[in-house]
Amino acid sequence: MNGGDNSLDFGGPTDKWGPPPVVGEANGMAGRAVVVRPAHVDDGLSNTYLLGEKYVNPDHYADGLDLGDNENAYVGSDRDTLRHHLKPSRDRSMYDNSYAFGSAHPGVFQMALGDGSVQSISFTIDTEIHEALIRRNDGQVVGNL
């Protein structure tokens, strides 16, 4: 899911009595202790990433050693389940981009926007447009992709 532009990857205490993690102001669609309702998406649901394909190092497709793909879907706020504003890229050997969206497809990765539409997004997407689509409340309306 879209975790916004602040990467929160918490490996702290796992017991229920430990101190809660420090939470930055979340501006994505998901995050630790964050509930996002449609009314919280100031930029409009069609101008905000909801979820999409993630970068995974192909050297670790099957062995669970990619730090962005080594936990289950219930791990919570972690790079396994959240991706951030970093430049998206095609999966490639010997490279770590585990906080970013991406895919094995040549040239594009698939993203579902908050309105439910699915778009093929180019890896060469303008950085400012990509970041505007990440942040749900920055006042940037992107328009047609």
Backbone bond lengths (Angstrom), bond angles and torsions (degrees), N, CA, C in turn:
res aa  C-N    CA-C-N  psi(-1)  N-CA   C-N-CA  omega(-1)  CA-C   N-CA-C  phi
1 M - - - 1.460 - - 1.518 110.00 -
2 N 1.297 114.46 165.24 1.453 122.29 178.67 1.529 109.60 -75.55
3 G 1.319 116.56 110.30 1.455 122.28 -179.69 1.516 114.31 -94.39
4 G 1.328 117.92 5.91 1.461 120.38 178.89 1.513 112.28 83.44
5 D 1.322 115.13 -162.97 1.462 118.09 -176.11 1.522 114.18 -102.89
6 N 1.333 117.04 14.27 1.467 119.17 172.40 1.520 108.41 -122.01
7 S 1.328 115.93 115.05 1.455 121.97 -177.35 1.519 110.29 -77.03
8 L 1.315 116.56 115.22 1.462 122.42 177.94 1.517 107.91 -113.16
9 D 1.300 116.57 101.74 1.461 122.01 -178.26 1.518 106.01 -121.53
10 F 1.319 116.54 94.29 1.455 121.19 -169.93 1.508 111.85 -98.74
11 G 1.304 116.87 119.98 1.458 121.69 176.86 1.515 111.32 -113.35
12 G 1.317 117.08 30.01 1.463 122.40 -175.00 1.507 113.56 -78.69
13 P 1.335 116.43 -158.75 1.465 120.49 -175.38 1.521 111.76 -60.35
14 T 1.310 114.52 141.69 1.451 119.04 -177.58 1.523 112.28 -101.94
15 D 1.335 117.91 -10.58 1.456 116.58 -179.41 1.529 110.33 -82.41
16 K 1.307 115.84 156.35 1.466 120.37 -174.12 1.515 112.94 -69.21
17 W 1.324 118.57 -11.18 1.462 121.35 -178.69 1.523 112.32 -95.50
18 G 1.323 117.23 -7.41 1.459 119.75 -179.68 1.519 111.26 -70.71
19 P 1.340 117.15 162.60 1.464 119.78 -179.82 1.529 110.33 -66.62
20 P 1.322 117.67 144.86 1.457 119.19 178.37 1.524 110.01 -69.46
21 P 1.319 118.00 150.47 1.459 120.21 178.77 1.524 110.29 -68.37
22 V 1.325 115.18 152.67 1.456 119.47 174.72 1.523 107.74 -69.88
23 V 1.303 116.91 130.77 1.456 121.08 -178.04 1.519 109.00 -109.78
24 G 1.324 115.91 121.37 1.454 120.26 174.07 1.515 108.55 -77.22
25 E 1.287 116.72 169.40 1.461 119.15 177.65 1.520 107.97 -70.46
26 A 1.297 116.36 116.50 1.463 121.42 -177.99 1.516 110.41 -80.75
27 N 1.328 116.56 134.82 1.457 119.38 177.34 1.526 111.79 -128.03
28 G 1.329 115.97 13.85 1.455 120.96 173.97 1.515 109.61 -98.27
29 M 1.311 116.06 -158.71 1.460 121.33 -178.53 1.521 112.72 -99.98
30 A 1.331 117.22 -5.67 1.460 121.47 179.89 1.514 108.45 -155.04
31 G 1.332 115.29 162.40 1.455 120.64 178.04 1.507 110.02 167.95
32 R 1.309 115.35 179.35 1.453 121.52 -178.96 1.519 109.88 -66.90
33 A 1.321 116.57 124.58 1.466 123.29 177.53 1.525 111.96 57.07
34 V 1.332 117.04 34.96 1.462 121.78 -178.53 1.526 109.12 -117.34
35 V 1.312 116.09 130.61 1.465 121.58 172.65 1.515 106.39 -117.99
36 V 1.326 116.32 116.60 1.454 121.10 -179.34 1.521 108.69 -110.69
37 R 1.297 114.71 121.73 1.469 121.76 176.23 1.521 108.33 -105.19
38 P 1.323 118.58 159.77 1.459 119.79 179.19 1.535 113.62 -52.05
39 A 1.295 117.35 -34.99 1.470 120.41 179.98 1.532 112.40 -66.49
40 H 1.324 118.02 -18.21 1.464 122.02 178.82 1.526 112.71 -83.27
41 V 1.327 116.63 -6.85 1.461 121.26 -176.77 1.526 107.53 -95.10
42 D 1.322 115.01 82.45 1.461 121.35 -175.76 1.518 113.78 -60.13
43 D 1.324 116.96 -31.69 1.461 121.22 -177.15 1.525 113.00 -78.51
44 G 1.322 117.05 -9.75 1.457 121.58 -176.96 1.516 110.80 97.67
45 L 1.301 116.08 142.33 1.466 121.11 -176.80 1.525 112.41 -63.62
46 S 1.322 117.48 -30.19 1.468 120.12 -179.73 1.528 111.94 -80.40
47 N 1.318 118.14 -2.86 1.464 123.20 179.13 1.521 112.60 -114.39
48 T 1.336 116.54 17.80 1.461 119.81 -174.85 1.529 110.31 -140.83
49 Y 1.336 115.66 129.29 1.459 120.25 174.02 1.528 109.60 -63.48
50 L 1.317 116.83 137.65 1.460 121.77 170.90 1.526 109.00 -100.29
51 L 1.323 116.20 -60.81 1.465 120.98 179.31 1.510 109.50 -153.35
52 G 1.318 115.23 163.94 1.453 118.11 -179.01 1.506 112.31 -170.69
53 E 1.311 113.88 -173.95 1.457 120.47 -179.94 1.526 109.97 -71.25
54 K 1.325 114.94 148.82 1.454 119.07 -177.51 1.519 110.85 -116.78
55 Y 1.320 114.31 152.14 1.456 120.92 174.31 1.527 108.93 -68.10
56 V 1.335 116.54 135.81 1.466 122.74 172.82 1.529 107.38 -140.68
57 N 1.305 116.80 132.52 1.455 120.97 177.28 1.533 108.68 -66.70
58 P 1.335 118.76 121.41 1.468 120.39 -176.94 1.524 114.16 -63.66
59 D 1.332 117.51 -18.99 1.465 119.77 175.80 1.522 110.93 -63.10
60 H 1.338 116.13 -19.59 1.464 120.33 -174.44 1.528 113.18 -123.14
61 Y 1.316 118.16 22.67 1.463 120.51 178.10 1.529 111.90 -54.45
62 A 1.312 117.39 -38.70 1.465 120.18 -172.35 1.531 115.20 -111.37
63 D 1.332 118.41 -6.41 1.461 117.93 -173.56 1.532 115.38 -106.22
64 G 1.331 118.31 -5.06 1.461 120.78 177.26 1.512 115.15 73.15
65 L 1.323 118.08 18.33 1.459 120.57 -177.82 1.523 114.29 -97.80
66 D 1.324 118.01 -5.20 1.465 120.62 174.87 1.525 107.34 -74.91
67 L 1.323 118.19 123.35 1.463 121.42 -176.27 1.520 113.02 -63.86
68 G 1.305 117.85 -16.57 1.457 121.29 176.74 1.513 113.26 -97.44
69 D 1.327 116.35 7.55 1.461 119.77 -178.48 1.531 110.70 -151.97
70 N 1.339 116.48 39.16 1.464 119.27 -177.27 1.526 113.37 -118.87
71 E 1.312 117.68 6.46 1.462 122.16 179.81 1.529 108.89 -124.23
72 N 1.327 115.40 168.48 1.462 119.21 179.54 1.534 110.75 -85.64
73 A 1.312 116.41 175.19 1.462 122.28 -176.77 1.518 113.40 -68.49
74 Y 1.322 117.46 -12.13 1.462 121.10 -176.01 1.534 112.91 -101.70
75 V 1.313 117.19 10.98 1.455 121.46 -176.47 1.530 112.24 -69.22
76 G 1.300 118.12 -21.02 1.464 120.96 178.32 1.509 112.28 95.26
77 S 1.302 115.95 -139.66 1.459 121.92 -175.28 1.526 109.71 -79.84
78 D 1.297 115.85 97.19 1.452 122.06 -175.52 1.521 107.61 -156.92
79 R 1.307 117.48 159.42 1.462 119.72 179.57 1.525 113.01 -65.99
80 D 1.321 117.63 -10.55 1.463 120.40 173.20 1.526 111.57 -69.57
81 T 1.305 116.72 -32.67 1.466 121.15 -174.11 1.527 113.58 -113.56
82 L 1.322 117.46 -19.23 1.464 121.16 -178.96 1.517 109.98 -120.34
83 R 1.306 115.98 142.54 1.460 121.65 172.77 1.519 107.23 -123.56
84 H 1.344 115.13 160.50 1.452 119.84 -169.43 1.525 112.20 -129.41
85 H 1.309 116.54 -162.92 1.452 123.82 -170.45 1.525 114.96 -77.76
86 L 1.295 118.81 -1.22 1.458 120.75 -177.47 1.524 111.34 -63.13
87 K 1.324 116.08 155.89 1.463 120.94 -177.24 1.524 110.59 -57.97
88 P 1.336 117.15 123.99 1.469 119.72 178.35 1.525 110.57 -69.05
89 S 1.330 116.24 153.54 1.459 118.57 179.59 1.522 111.46 -152.75
90 R 1.314 113.74 160.98 1.461 120.55 174.52 1.517 108.40 -72.36
91 D 1.328 116.25 142.59 1.462 121.21 175.59 1.518 108.66 -54.60
92 R 1.333 116.81 131.48 1.462 119.77 177.16 1.522 110.17 -148.78
93 S 1.307 113.51 149.59 1.456 122.54 -176.30 1.524 111.65 -65.25
94 M 1.334 115.43 144.24 1.465 123.60 174.19 1.529 113.14 60.34
95 Y 1.325 117.03 37.03 1.469 121.61 -179.65 1.519 108.18 -143.36
96 D 1.315 117.10 135.48 1.464 121.19 178.84 1.518 109.71 -110.59
97 N 1.315 116.55 115.58 1.462 122.60 175.22 1.531 107.55 -133.94
98 S 1.332 115.75 42.10 1.456 122.05 -167.03 1.525 115.87 -72.93
99 Y 1.322 118.79 -2.17 1.464 120.46 173.61 1.532 111.06 -100.27
100 A 1.329 116.83 3.09 1.464 121.35 -172.58 1.532 112.36 -112.05
101 F 1.316 114.37 157.91 1.453 120.57 169.25 1.521 108.17 -73.68
102 G 1.314 117.11 159.71 1.458 121.68 178.75 1.507 109.94 171.40
103 S 1.317 116.03 -170.23 1.464 120.19 178.85 1.525 109.51 -171.37
104 A 1.317 114.99 175.41 1.462 121.16 174.49 1.522 111.54 -87.94
105 H 1.338 118.16 -7.72 1.460 121.83 -179.32 1.531 110.92 -68.26
106 P 1.317 117.08 142.75 1.462 118.04 175.51 1.532 110.45 -71.83
107 G 1.323 116.16 121.80 1.463 120.93 171.77 1.511 118.49 87.78
108 V 1.336 119.20 -23.75 1.462 120.04 -173.66 1.531 112.18 -142.90
109 F 1.334 114.03 161.84 1.459 122.09 168.52 1.521 106.39 -132.50
110 Q 1.328 117.12 152.33 1.460 122.11 -176.11 1.528 109.89 -95.38
111 M 1.335 115.83 134.98 1.465 121.49 179.13 1.520 109.78 -130.73
112 A 1.320 116.04 137.31 1.464 121.57 170.20 1.528 106.31 -97.21
113 L 1.302 116.21 128.71 1.457 121.09 177.59 1.520 109.10 -88.56
114 G 1.313 116.47 168.37 1.453 121.37 -177.18 1.514 114.35 -60.40
115 D 1.335 117.44 -23.32 1.465 120.54 179.14 1.528 112.85 -85.03
116 G 1.338 117.15 1.07 1.465 121.65 178.57 1.516 113.86 94.46
117 S 1.318 118.41 -9.49 1.461 119.92 178.06 1.531 109.40 -73.09
118 V 1.327 115.01 154.39 1.464 120.87 178.59 1.522 107.41 -118.70
119 Q 1.324 115.14 133.13 1.461 121.27 -177.89 1.517 110.15 -127.03
120 S 1.320 116.15 143.63 1.466 121.61 168.11 1.521 106.25 -86.42
121 I 1.312 116.50 121.10 1.460 121.91 -177.66 1.533 108.33 -110.37
122 S 1.316 116.03 130.86 1.458 121.39 -179.82 1.524 110.88 -71.89
123 F 1.334 116.17 144.36 1.460 120.14 174.23 1.525 111.11 -63.71
124 T 1.317 117.28 -19.00 1.460 121.04 -179.76 1.528 111.93 -94.03
125 I 1.331 117.35 17.88 1.456 121.03 178.38 1.534 109.53 -53.81
126 D 1.305 116.57 139.52 1.457 121.84 176.94 1.531 109.20 -55.62
127 T 1.311 116.81 134.11 1.467 121.75 -176.87 1.520 111.94 -57.35
128 E 1.328 117.76 -42.68 1.467 120.62 -178.76 1.534 111.70 -66.07
129 I 1.325 117.10 -37.56 1.467 120.24 177.82 1.526 110.24 -68.21
130 H 1.333 116.83 -44.55 1.469 121.27 178.36 1.528 110.38 -57.92
131 E 1.318 117.07 -46.07 1.461 120.61 -179.61 1.527 111.86 -67.04
132 A 1.327 117.28 -35.14 1.470 120.02 176.85 1.529 110.81 -65.74
133 L 1.322 117.63 -35.45 1.461 121.56 177.97 1.530 111.64 -72.51
134 I 1.320 117.16 -25.55 1.466 122.11 177.19 1.529 110.40 -72.48
135 R 1.337 116.49 -46.81 1.469 121.34 -175.39 1.530 110.11 -82.57
136 R 1.311 117.07 125.62 1.461 121.87 -177.07 1.522 113.38 -85.86
137 N 1.330 117.62 -8.75 1.454 119.95 -170.79 1.523 113.41 -139.75
138 D 1.334 117.07 34.60 1.457 118.80 -179.52 1.530 113.65 -100.83
139 G 1.346 116.64 1.51 1.461 119.93 178.22 1.511 114.76 79.57
140 Q 1.326 117.41 7.32 1.472 121.09 -179.04 1.527 109.66 -94.51
141 V 1.306 116.08 118.18 1.464 122.20 175.95 1.513 107.20 -101.01
142 V 1.318 117.08 119.50 1.460 122.12 -172.30 1.514 112.11 -83.71
143 G 1.306 119.29 -39.22 1.459 121.03 -176.09 1.522 111.05 85.44
144 N 1.324 116.64 -150.98 1.475 120.88 -177.15 1.523 110.84 -69.97
145 L 1.329 114.78 135.65 1.465 119.80 177.94 1.504 110.82 -90.97
